[in-house]
Every structure is written in structure tokens, then in C-alpha cells.
Amino acid sequence: MSKRDFYEVLGVAKNASEEDLKKAYRRLAMKHHPDRNPGDDKAEHAFKEAKEAYEVLSDVTKRRAYDAHGHAAFEHGMGGGGAGYADMGDIFGDIFGDIFGGGRGQRGPRRGNDLRYVLELDLEEAVFGVDKQVDIPTLIACEPCRGSGSEDGKSDTCKTCQGRGQVRMQRGIFAMEQPCPSCGGRGETIAKPCKSCHGQGRKQSQKTLQVKIPAGVDTDDRIRLQGEGEAAPAGGVAGDLYVEVHVRPHPIFQREGNDLYCEVPIRFSQAALGAELSVPTLQGEALVNVPAETQTGKVFRLRGKGVKSVRSQGTGDLLCRVVVETPVNLTGKQRELLETFEQTFEGDAGAKHSPKSSSFFDGVKSFLDRIIS
């Protein structure tokens, strides 16, 4: 039976990149793998066919020969190729290493774990910046052995992996490399483990750090402290500490981006006659001139009274929303004055002085007339 064109087998163009070849092969290999299709001869043939095509086209020299001579390039000893399983481990070590956890070139002690710490701040602290002391429970390097895990500082070549740090594992037809279970990938073993840390090179402890919080941070911002995470086992590189900011709710202000918002209650007499109000800002008090006949919900913008972003030079604004407050606990005199005031709205005067109210009730009347008729 004549062989199909290798590019056709993988379903790629003749100018396909190395990444395109790898993606196409990964898809076909996973689809037709014998473990997923037990007893299916067609799937096994498709798997072998895809493997052979990828083996040739992923090799620059073989691909050049194939492009020039086709399948004849690998007949009569002219090249490699072949559809056997001789190089299965090497091929899948590159492509499926991330799936099964193996991989190459990983000799040496592994890196320590990163840590996450949630730091709660008041709004003022987040806006202006602050230095905070935090206590982090973590694994630190053992002092007696200086993180080596060895009592005398000596180590021997690991007998399991012969110093490579990796061992070859076979899972069905897959062959892959994994960190050596005896030495943890270091390639070395310790003859005399440290009595303090039992050869681990690290111990559970609590670390106190000073964290500088820059001005302008907001909830979910993260600050990375390199090397302040967990110590690595047996002298490896320590992980990082990520300080995640959470800003507590403020009793007056709400933050949206670089702007601040607040509600300012005013009496209806102030709203009707106009007034000069003193409003709070994070920098102190500021004056707002409320014009006569101001309605509830009116927003006054104080430029530059918001937050200076940690990511840019721009500073946000403070937006004050006035809310007309109904008076409570009225005295007899106040009630009498309001009753006299209310009488002035009788008749046509109401529409003149309360246009929204008049428009609303006119709309209600029109609506009711429509649904009744």
C-alpha cells in the first residue's frame, strides 16, 4: 500500500511551522492513541502514521530530504524514518511532558513555593501609601545546616539516577522522565542528614517583614516580594511572596477607579434657597456652593480631590451627590410654618413650583385614562 503524503496525514500546509506540526500531531496522537481505542486496528494505524509523519517533518534535515524526494528519501538506507516505536519516549517526552509531569533538563533542587498574603488596608492607607509589618507563617532555611540539609555539608551522587536528577518511567507505550524520587531531582543524596531539619534544609517558622505599600493601590492589587516565599528543600531557590491588597469599606467614601464618591445630606430649605456647604475630602474640608432650587441627586465634582493612580500620573476627582433630607422631630412652631408654606402651593401654584410632580401626576392621569377607555 502506498503511503499518504506526510503533510496530508497531519493536515497541515507544506509551509507549516514547527509549532503547527506539534499541535497537529498532539491532536491526532491523543485522538488515535491505542489506550483510548483498545482493539481498534484503524486507530492504531492512524496513530503510527501520524507518529511517522511527525518524526520526519519535525526534523529539519529529514524534512528537507522529504520535500526534495518524498518517501523515496527514506528507502534503501537513504534516511531514517520508519514507523516503529524505537524513539517513542524521546518524541513524547517533548510533546506530552506537560501532561504527564515529566520533562527534561530539570536536574537540581526544586524552587520553593510562592506564598499569598491578604493585607487589609483602610482607604486612607491605600490612597496615600503606608509601611506595614506583616507576620508570615512559612518554611525558612534551616540555620544549623544553612539550608543544605547535610550535617557535615557533604553529599554523594544519587545511586538511583546516577546524578542525573531524572529517572525514566514507562506508562504503557509512553516513556517519560520524572524527578528522581530518591534525591528529589538534585542528583545528590545526603549521607548525614541535619538533625535539626532531618535533611530537608528548611523548618516551619514565622517571618516578620516590612512591606512598603505604594500610594494609590486598590483592592486586588498585588505586590511581589522576590525570594520571601517558602524556602526550597535542600538549598534551592526560595519562592516569592505575593501581598494581595484588600481595602476595607469606608464610612463616607466609595472608590471607583481613581474617583471618589460620597453623599452629602442637605435640608430642603438649603436646596431651595441655595447654600455653601463644607464637605469632607481625604485632604481635609472643601467648600461647595449649592445653587438655589437644587434637586436631590445633583452631583458636584471637585477636581483633583480623588486618588492618584499607582499606575499613572493622573489624579481622580471627588463627586459629591446631594440628598435632600426630610426633617424629623418637628417642633410645633416648625410644623405650623410648614403647614402655612404648604398652603401656598394650592391651585395652579403647585405646577409652577413643582414641575416634576405636576408632570408625573399628569402622566399618571393620562395612563389611567388609556387603560380605562
C-alpha positions in Angstrom: 0.0 0.0 0.0 1.4 3.4 -0.9 2.0 5.8 1.8 0.0 9.0 2.2 1.7 12.4 2.0 3.0 13.3 5.4 1.6 16.8 5.3 -1.8 15.3 4.4 -1.5 12.9 7.3 -1.0 15.7 9.8 -3.5 18.0 8.0 -1.0 20.9 7.6 0.3 23.0 4.8 3.8 22.4 3.3 5.0 25.7 4.9 3.7 24.7 8.4 5.8 25.9 11.3 7.2 23.7 13.9 4.5 24.8 16.3 1.8 23.9 13.8 3.3 20.5 13.3 3.4 19.9 17.0 -0.2 21.0 17.5 -1.5 18.8 14.7 0.4 15.8 15.9 -0.7 16.3 19.5 -4.4 16.3 18.3 -4.0 13.2 16.2 -2.0 11.3 18.8 -4.5 11.9 21.5 -7.4 11.0 19.3 -5.9 7.7 17.9 -3.9 6.6 20.9 -4.2 2.8 21.4 -5.0 3.2 25.1 -8.1 5.2 24.1 -9.0 2.9 21.3 -8.3 -0.7 22.5 -8.6 -3.3 19.8 -9.2 -0.7 17.0 -6.8 -1.5 14.2 -7.7 1.6 12.2 -6.9 3.9 15.2 -3.6 2.1 15.7 -2.7 2.5 12.1 -3.6 6.2 12.2 -1.5 6.6 15.3 1.6 5.0 13.7 1.0 7.0 10.5 0.9 10.3 12.4 3.9 9.4 14.5 6.0 8.6 11.4 4.9 11.8 9.7 5.8 14.0 12.7 9.1 12.2 13.3 10.2 13.1 9.7 8.7 16.7 9.4 9.8 17.8 12.8 13.4 17.1 12.0 14.9 19.8 9.8 17.2 17.5 7.9 14.7 14.8 7.3 12.0 17.3 6.3 14.4 18.8 3.7 15.0 15.4 2.2 11.3 14.5 2.2 10.4 17.8 0.5 13.0 17.0 -2.2 12.5 13.3 -2.8 9.2 12.3 -1.0 9.0 8.9 0.6 11.9 7.7 -1.6 14.2 9.7 0.6 13.8 7.1 3.4 14.1 3.9 1.3 17.2 1.9 0.6 19.0 3.4 3.5 18.8 7.0 2.3 17.5 8.3 5.6 15.9 7.5 8.9 12.1 7.3 9.3 10.3 4.1 9.9 7.1 3.6 11.7 8.4 1.7 14.7 8.3 2.7 18.4 12.1 3.0 18.9 12.0 6.7 19.6 8.6 6.9 21.2 10.0 8.1 24.5 12.0 11.0 23.0 9.1 12.2 20.8 6.5 12.1 23.6 8.9 13.5 26.2 8.8 16.8 24.4 5.2 16.9 23.4 3.4 15.3 26.3 5.8 16.1 29.1 3.5 18.9 30.4 0.6 16.4 30.5 2.2 13.7 32.5 4.5 15.8 34.6 7.9 14.7 33.2 10.3 16.9 31.3 13.9 17.2 30.6 16.7 19.4 31.9 15.1 19.7 35.4 18.1 18.5 37.4 18.8 20.3 40.6 16.8 21.2 43.7 13.3 22.5 43.1 12.2 26.0 43.8 10.3 26.9 47.0 6.6 27.5 46.8 5.2 31.0 46.3 3.0 32.4 49.1 0.0 34.6 49.1 -0.9 37.0 51.9 -4.0 39.2 52.0 -3.3 42.6 53.6 -6.3 44.7 54.7 -5.9 48.5 54.4 -8.0 51.5 55.3 -8.9 53.7 52.3 -6.5 56.4 53.5 -3.6 53.9 53.7 -4.3 52.7 50.2 -4.6 56.2 48.8 -1.5 57.7 50.4 0.7 54.6 50.9 1.9 53.1 54.1 4.6 50.8 55.5 3.1 47.7 57.1 4.6 45.0 59.2 3.3 41.5 58.4 3.9 38.1 60.1 4.1 35.3 57.6 4.0 31.6 58.6 6.3 29.9 56.3 9.2 27.4 55.8 12.6 29.1 56.3 16.1 27.8 55.6 17.5 25.7 58.5 20.2 27.7 60.3 22.4 24.8 61.6 22.9 23.4 58.1 22.4 26.7 56.2 19.7 25.1 54.2 21.8 22.3 52.7 20.1 19.5 54.7 23.5 18.0 55.5 25.0 17.9 58.9 28.6 17.9 57.6 28.0 19.8 54.4 28.8 16.7 52.3 26.7 14.9 49.7 27.0 11.8 47.5 25.9 11.1 43.9 22.4 9.7 43.9 22.6 5.9 43.1 19.1 5.8 41.8 19.5 8.3 39.0 23.3 8.3 38.8 23.4 12.0 39.4 21.1 12.9 36.5 18.3 14.1 38.8 15.8 12.3 36.5 14.5 8.8 36.2 12.9 7.3 33.1 9.3 5.9 33.7 7.3 3.7 31.4 3.5 4.1 31.4 2.1 1.8 28.7 3.7 2.8 25.5 4.7 6.2 26.9 8.2 6.7 28.3 9.0 9.9 30.1 11.4 11.4 32.6 10.4 12.5 36.1 12.4 14.0 39.0 14.2 11.2 40.9 12.2 10.1 43.9 15.3 9.3 45.9 17.0 12.7 45.6 14.1 14.9 44.6 15.8 16.0 41.4 19.1 17.2 43.0 21.2 14.3 41.7 22.8 14.0 45.1 21.9 12.3 48.4 22.9 13.3 51.9 24.8 10.7 54.0 24.4 12.6 57.3 21.1 14.4 57.4 20.9 17.5 59.6 19.3 16.6 62.9 17.5 19.9 63.2 15.6 19.7 59.8 16.0 15.9 59.2 17.7 16.6 55.9 15.0 18.9 54.5 17.1 22.0 54.6 14.1 24.0 56.0 11.9 24.4 59.0 8.4 25.7 59.8 8.6 29.2 61.3 7.1 32.7 61.2 8.8 35.5 59.4 8.2 39.2 60.1 8.6 41.5 57.1 8.2 45.3 56.4 6.1 45.8 53.3 6.1 49.2 51.6 2.6 49.8 50.1 2.8 52.4 47.3 0.3 55.3 47.2 -2.8 54.6 45.0 -3.2 50.8 45.3 -6.7 49.3 45.2 -8.4 46.0 46.1 -6.8 43.0 44.2 -3.6 44.8 43.5 -0.6 42.6 44.3 2.9 43.4 45.5 5.6 40.8 44.8 8.4 40.3 47.2 11.0 38.2 45.5 12.6 35.4 47.5 10.3 35.9 50.5 8.2 32.8 49.9 8.9 29.4 51.2 12.5 28.2 51.4 13.2 25.4 48.9 14.1 22.0 50.1 17.9 21.3 50.4 19.2 24.6 49.3 17.1 25.5 46.3 15.9 29.0 45.3 13.2 30.4 47.6 9.7 31.2 46.2 8.2 34.7 46.2 5.6 36.3 48.4 2.6 38.0 46.8 0.9 40.5 49.1 -2.6 41.0 47.9 -4.4 44.2 48.9 -7.9 44.4 50.2 -9.3 47.8 51.0 -11.9 48.0 53.8 -15.2 49.7 53.2 -15.1 53.4 54.2 -18.0 55.0 56.1 -18.0 58.1 53.8 -16.3 57.4 50.5 -16.7 54.8 47.8 -13.9 54.4 45.3 -14.4 53.7 41.6 -11.1 53.7 39.7 -9.4 57.0 40.6 -12.6 58.8 41.6 -14.2 59.0 45.0 -17.9 59.3 45.6 -19.8 60.5 48.7 -23.4 61.5 49.6 -24.0 64.9 51.2 -27.3 65.4 53.0 -28.9 68.9 52.9 -32.1 70.4 54.2 -34.8 71.2 51.7 -34.6 74.8 52.7 -30.9 74.8 51.7 -31.7 73.1 48.5 -34.5 75.6 47.7 -32.6 78.8 48.8 -29.0 77.7 48.0 -26.2 77.3 50.5 -22.5 77.0 50.9 -21.6 73.5 52.2 -18.5 72.2 53.8 -17.8 68.7 52.5 -15.1 66.2 53.5 -12.2 65.2 51.3 -9.2 62.9 52.0 -7.1 66.1 52.2 -9.4 68.0 54.5 -12.6 70.0 54.1 -13.7 71.8 51.0 -16.5 74.2 50.2 -19.3 73.5 47.7 -21.7 76.2 46.5 -25.1 74.7 46.1 -27.3 76.9 43.9 -30.9 77.7 44.7 -33.5 75.2 43.5 -31.1 72.3 43.6 -32.8 68.9 43.3 -31.8 65.7 45.2 -29.3 63.6 43.3 -27.4 66.6 41.9 -23.7 65.8 41.6 -20.9 68.3 42.3 -17.4 67.5 41.1 -14.3 68.6 43.0 -11.4 68.1 40.6 -8.2 66.6 41.8 -9.7 65.5 45.2 -9.7 61.8 44.3 -6.9 59.3 44.1 -3.6 59.5 42.3 -3.2 56.2 40.5 -0.3 53.9 41.3 -0.1 53.2 37.5 -0.2 56.7 36.1 0.3 60.4 37.0 -3.4 61.2 36.8 -5.4 62.1 39.8 -9.1 61.4 40.0 -12.0 63.6 41.3 -14.3 63.7 44.3 -18.0 63.6 43.2 -20.5 64.7 45.9 -24.1 63.8 45.4 -26.5 65.9 47.4 -29.5 64.2 49.0 -32.4 66.4 50.2 -33.3 65.2 53.7 -36.8 65.3 55.1 -36.8 67.0 58.6 -37.9 64.8 61.6 -38.8 65.5 65.2 -40.5 68.8 64.2 -41.5 71.3 66.9 -44.9 72.8 67.0 -43.6 76.1 65.5 -41.8 74.3 62.7 -45.0 72.3 61.8 -47.1 75.4 61.8 -44.6 77.1 59.5 -44.6 74.2 57.1 -48.4 74.0 57.0 -48.5 77.7 56.1 -45.9 77.1 53.5 -47.8 74.1 52.0 -50.9 76.2 51.6 -49.1 78.4 49.2 -48.9 75.5 46.7 -52.7 75.1 46.4 -54.2 75.5 43.0 -52.1 76.4 40.0 -49.2 77.4 42.1 -48.3 73.7 42.6 -47.5 73.2 38.9 -45.3 76.3 38.9 -43.2 75.4 41.9 -43.1 71.6 41.5 -42.8 70.9 37.8 -41.6 67.3 38.2 -44.5 66.5 40.5 -47.0 68.1 38.1 -45.6 66.3 35.1 -45.7 63.0 37.0 -49.3 63.2 38.0 -50.3 64.4 34.6 -48.7 61.3 33.2 -50.5 59.1 35.7 -53.8 60.6 34.8 -53.2 60.0 31.0 -52.1 56.4 31.7 -55.3 55.7 33.7 -57.5 57.2 31.1 -56.0 55.0 28.4 -56.4 51.7 30.3 -59.9 52.5 31.4 -61.1 53.6 27.9 
